[in-house]
Amino acid sequence: MPRVHIVEDDSEISDLLSTYLSGRGFDCCVSASAEAAQELAPQEFDIYVIDVMLPGQDGLSLCRWLRERSEVPVIILSAIKGDTERIIGLELGADDYLEKPFNPRELLARMNALLRRSKGPGERSMLTGQVRFSGWMLDCARQKLHSPAGMLVPLSSTEYQLITALISALPDPVSRDVIGRDIFGVELGPEDRRVDILISRLRKKLSAAAPDADFIKTVRNRGYQFSAPVSG
């Protein structure tokens, strides 16, 4: 039974979510603040659902705290209209977001999609064993990425899915629409930036570990292509 940590200060919403998700096979834990959520280890949970507007530390701060400690999937909830909070949440490492008010069925569908992807490579990825490129090593069995210096580069579930999708597609690029469908499970709208933010996040992690790690190229009108020679 997957365990979800709902971090929401509105008791009406948290009660609704916990009742709905419990009836659909989830073990639910509810915290009313980021500080209360931080008293429990992220490793105890399979997925987090976090409201942005919380008393004390906000949900974005909690997302940052989680990403420093865990790769557990995170869905952000926000009542704030517009892109700013959502973009910041994705940049901090959230895997998906929903704007309030939302349909619990949509949240459930997105949670199940993230949980499926967090357990292993998606259908497009045929990678097994160890994949090497430019001194880097991607351990597909453990879903771990190591830099040429041997440093572990922590990847969220969506970042791991992205790098395996790009490598699996070689020598072809992967379009934004395909990334949207395969990783986020959505059809991207013209203003949807979640794929661009995910690409930017992965680029930053690679370059932070090795400044010359410029492996993800933008191919005009076609998408994104992995450019390093790959073996294994």
N, C-alpha and C positions, 0 to 999 in steps of 0.2 A: 504494500500500500504506500504510494508516494506521500511524502510529508511536505505540506506547504506552510510557510510562515507568512501570515497576513499582517502587515504593519499598517494600521488604519485607526485613526483616533475617533472617527464617527462610528459609534456603537451600532447604529442602525445598519450601516453598510457592512461592517465587519460581521455582524450577526447574520445578515442575509447571505454574505459570501460563504461563511463557514458552514451554514446550514445547507446551502446549495452544493458546495463542493464535497461536504461529508457524505451527502446522498449519492455522490458519483465517484466514490472510491478513494477520496483523499482523507488523510489524517491532518486535521487543521490545528494550527497554533496561532493565536492572535496576540499581538502586542499593540498597545495604544500610543507608543512613542518609539523613536529611534533608540533612546537610552535603554528602554525596556528590552527592545529587540537585541541590543548588543550584549545583554546578559546571557544570551544563549549562543552556543557555538554554531557558525554557519554550516559546519559539517553534519549537524543534526537534521538538515533539511534538504529536500530535493529541488525546491524552487521557492522563490520569494515573490510576493505581490506587495508593492510598496506605494503608499500614497505620497505625493510630493509634499503636500501641506500638512506638517505634523507640528505638535507643540515642541518647543526646544529645538533640537537639531531637525532639519528638514529631511525629506526623503532622499534628496540628492546627496546630502552628506552621508546618509546611511549607505547609499549605493557605492559611494567612494570607499567607505570603510569595508564593505563587503569585498570589493574588488581587490583590496590589499591583502585579503585573507583567503579568498575562495573563488572558484570558477562557477559556483552555483548559478543557474539561470535566474534572471531578475526581470520582472515585468513592472513598469512604472505606471501608476494611475495619476492622472492630473485633471483637476477641475479648471485649470487656467487655460484660457483659449489662446491659440496661436502656437507658434513653433518653438519659442525660446526654451521653455522648460523641457520639452521633449528632446530637442537637440542636445541640450546640456546633459540630460539623463543618458542618452545614447553615447555621448562622448565620454561619460564617466564609466561606461561599461554595461549599462542596462541592455538587455537583449531585445526588448520590445516595449511598447507603451500602448496605453489606451486612454482616451479622453473621456472624462465623466460628463454626462451620464453614459453608462455602457450597458450592453446586454450581457448578463452572466454567461450565456451560451457562447458568446464570442470570446470572453475571457477563458472559459474552459477549453475551447478549441485551440487558442494560442498557447495555453499552458501545456496541453497534451503534445502540441507540435514541438515545443521547446524541449520537453522531456524526452521525446523520441530522439531528437537530434543530439541531446546531451549524452545519450547512452552509446553513441557510436557514429561513424561516418554515415552520411546519407546515401541514398541509392546511386547517386551520380558518382560517388567516390569509390574507386576500386583499389585504394591504396592499402597495402598491408606491410607488416614488418617495419623496416627503417628506410626512410627516404632522405637522401643527402643532396645538398645543393650549396655550392660556394662555401664549404666548410660548416654549414649548418646541418643539423640532424633532426628530422621529424620522426618521433617514435609513434607510429600509428596504433600500436597495441595499447599504449598507455596514454595516447593523445597528449604527448609532451613535445615541446619544441626547445632545442638547445642551440645556443649561438656558437660561433667558431671558438669562442673563449671557454665554452663549456657551461655557460650560464643558462639556467632554466628561464625561459621566457613564458610567463603565465598567459594562457589564452582562455578567453571565455568560450562557451560552447559555440556561439555564432562565429567567433574569430577562427576557431579550429575548423568549422565547416567551410568557411570562406577559403582558407589557405588550401585545404584538401580539394575543394571544387576547382580552384584555379590550376593546381598542379595536375589534377586528373584530366583536365580539358586540354592540356598541352598537345600540340602547339597552337591550338585555337584559343581565342579570347572567350570570355564568358560575359554575356550581356547583363545589363542591370535587371531586365525583366526576369531572366532565368534565376539570378541571385535572389530576387524578391520572392519568386515562387518556391525555390528549393530551400532557402534558408529561413525566410520569414513566413512563408506560406500565404503570401498575399499577392494580389495584382497591384503593381505600383501605379499610383496616380502621378500626374505630371509634376506635382509639388512635393512628392514624398521623397525625403532625403535620407531615409534610414540606410540605404545601401551605400550612398556616398560617405556617410559618417562611419559606417563599418569599415569601408576601405581605408579611410583616413586613420581610424583607430589602429588597424593592423599595420599600416605603414609606419606609424609613430612607434609602435612597439618594436618593430624590426630595426628601425634606425636608432632607437634608444640603446639597443643592445650592440649594434654595429653600424656606425655612421654611413658606411658605404652600401648598406643593405637596401638598395633601390630596386626591388625585384618585381614590383607591381606596376605595370605600365598601363596607361589609359590609351585605348585604341579608338580613335574617333569613329563614332557611329556604330561601334561594334561592342564596346564594353571594356573589360579589364583582362590583361594577359600576364601570366607569370613569365618572367624573362630569364631566370637563372637556369643553367643546365642542371638537369635532375638525373640522379642515378638511384638504383635500389628499387 
